[in-house]
Amino acid sequence: MILTTKSKGRILIVDDEEDLQELLRYNLEASGYDVNLAATGEEALEKARSASPDLILLDLMLPGIGGLDVCRKLRGDENTSGIPILMLTAKGEEEDIVAGLDMGADDYVTKPFSVSVLIARAQAILRRRSSAPSPYRIEIDGLVLDRERHEARLDGQRLDLTYSEYAILDTLIRRNGAVLTRQQIVAAIRSGEITVTDRSIDVHVTSIRKKLGDIGRRIITVRGVGYRFEAESV
């Protein structure tokens, strides 16, 4: 009798470094994932459409079509627009990181990285994807966001959040742990009732953290990039 183990998901690795490809494939397969490989941007786009992976690990430095353009094309194609993307970037390339996140990537790791850290990030993205929050109500350790009433409560007490503060907190939580640039936050919350700039986001976040008390620590600053909200304890 042959015993089979159910796959945890399908991951497409896009990187032109063969040694790194094999290292990641070995460890991801050992962790229970099905793995596919691509070495160029063109191959990545083809396999993303044909194999429908649950997650793409995308290096930004690729021959042919670069990683940023691959990200943009994936997000612009209705067949691949919903696939989460974890970017692999060179250390210190903050402009590329911000550009990738603005194009729709979900998270990033910088090279050189620990394989265990990368796998943990990948697992977190897949976990968030399978446990998307309710469109109307979110509850996290005593913090309740009620979108219908446009209010937040902490341990039963209504929080005195401004309109902008509520919108920022709501946006961070609903992206469920993904890194958001300041520009993405501004774009997500800007309306006729809210006037914010990327420079004012930091001020609003500082105020939100104070009002949230201990839970405010879950709003993580990603230096040079933006913010993320960690639903799990930090």
C-alpha positions, 0 to 999 in steps of 0.5 A: 500500500502506498501512502500519499500526503496531501500537498500544502500548496503549489509554489512557483519559484522564479529565480535564475540562480540554479543553486538557490532554486534547488535549495528552495525546492528541496526545503519547500518539498520537504515542508510538504509543498509542490514546487515548480521552477522558472528561470526567466520572466517570460517562463514565470508568466507562462507557468503562472498562467498554466500551473495556477500556483498558490504562491509565487516566489519572485526574484526581482533581478531576472534575465529578460523581463525583470521581476517588477515587470513580471509582477505588474503583468501578473497583477494585470492579468485576470487569470493571475491577478489573485496569486500572492507574490513574495518578492526576493530582493537584494539587500538595501534596494528599498526603491525596488521593494516599494515599487514591487509592493505598489505593483501588488506584491504581498511581501518580500525577503532580502538576500541573503536570507534564512531558508527557514525565514522564507518558508515561514513568510510563505506559510504566513501568506498562504495562511492569510489567503485561506483565512481572509477576514469577514467583510463586515466584522473583525475580532482580534484579541478584544479588538473589534472592527465593525465596518457597518457601524464604522467603529472600533471597540477594545475590550468592549469600549469604543475607541475614539478614532478619527475617520482617517485613523479608523480607515488606516487601521481597517486597511492594515487589518484587512490586508491581513499581515501584508506589507503596505507602503504609505502610498498604498495606504493613502490610495486605499483610504482617500475619499471625499471625506478623507484628505491624507498624504504619505507624510501624514500616515506616520503621524496617524499610525503613532496616534492609532498605536497609542489608542490601541495600547498593547495591541498597538505593537501589532502595527509593525513598521517596515523601515523604508517601506511602510507598515503591516498589521500582525494578526498573530501575537508579536 
